[in-house]
């Protein structure tokens, strides 16, 4: 009686294994490739070392390996040594651009399955890449991760619509998901969630898919609701970010390496000196990765208010909670943990406006 169940179990395991095969195959057949070896390497650093290689025979080669980590928008390169021993890259032409201005790239995106690269190095159009929907999606939409989200609401909406259209046309694109991950600080929670849910299961299961899902889960649905986290002071003592006995809390996110943050400190000192400490609490929160980098700068700046640092084990969560895509950022938070004003970046003109806002708020509350 047990045999049929055992057989079904084996069939299910086999089916699951086939469906989730992470084998990457890159086949090349390139005329004029006069090299004994071709090398595979990540594209994010010119000085990064090759992680795989393949022998070249009459311009033909095959690189095969299996990923043991989730896929993401892996930009990779193929290079070789020419007859003079000089490193050269195999350029990939973009067939989705007008023929008169075909761009040539030294990188492409990998995914599971087979990608073929053919061409003739003596010709100007570069190699031709086929196979792999990830590379195809990348070549069709190279620019999205490099878009700078506008502060203008109308333009930002148009940008979001463009991103939504790209996602709908490429629901499993790691490259498009990378773009959305880069925009996560600049679109509101509901919109980010809607765009993320437009992706297919394959993209959601990828590296950036998992990171973005976690970010959305930890991001407050209401941007005006301020999480009262517990961070550490210089003595590793846990301290609440917001003091709910005060009418107002000024929370300043900064870092020792951030020049605009440090330029802002004299202005913050003048603001703090103007108001009664019984009404308003000031607290600076460092995003430094290392406490030893933060401590000497914090002491040198001599800020006469509470100083905290975000523990690294909760930094990703804090990024989502406080939208820490850039610094300095200043939040004015009331005793009900509601954001009453947010100031992005350092501006010499902020000081008087902030003083006026605080004075008016304290007078009314």
PETABEL-V861390 format. One line per field, one symbol per residue. phi: phi as a letter, one per 30 degrees, with the letter a starting at -180 (. if undefined). psi: psi as a letter, one per 40 degrees, with the letter a starting at -180 (. if undefined). burial: # if it has 9 or more other C-alpha atoms within 8 Angstrom, else .. Layout:
phi = ???
psi = ???
burial = ???
This chain:
phi = .deedddddddddddddddcdcdcbccbbbdidcbdbbccadcdbdcdddcaabdcbhicabcbacdcbddbdddbbcbacddcicdbcddcdcdcceedbedbccbaccadjcccbbkbddcddidccbiiddddddddbddedcdcddddeddddddddddddddddbdcddddddddedcedcbdedddddddddddddddddeddddddddddcdddcdddcdcdccccdciddbddccddcdbbccccaaddcdeddddeeddddddddcdddcbccbcbdcedbddddeddedddhddaebbbddddcdeddeddchddabdbbccbddcicdcabbcidbeddedddeddddddddcb
psi = dddddddddddddddddddfhfhhhhhighieggidiihhiieehdeiiieiiiihhfeiihhhihheiiiaghhiihiihadeehhiihihiheeiiddfhihieiihiaiahhihiaheeieeiihhiigddddddddgdddeehhhiehddddddddddddddddegeehdddddddddedeeiiddddddddeeiiddddeidddddddddddehhdheehhhgihiiadeehhhidhheeidihhhhhaidehddddddddddddddeeiheddhhhhhhiehdhdddddddddddfhfihhiihhdeedddddddefgeiiihhhhhaeefhheihhhihhdedddddddddddddde.
burial = .....................##########...#.#######....#.#..####..#####...#...############......######.......#.##################....####.##.######.#..##.........##..#...##.###.############.###...#..##.##.###..########.##.##.###....##....####....######.###########.#.##..##..##.#.......##########....###.##........####....##########..#########.####.#..##....#..##......#...
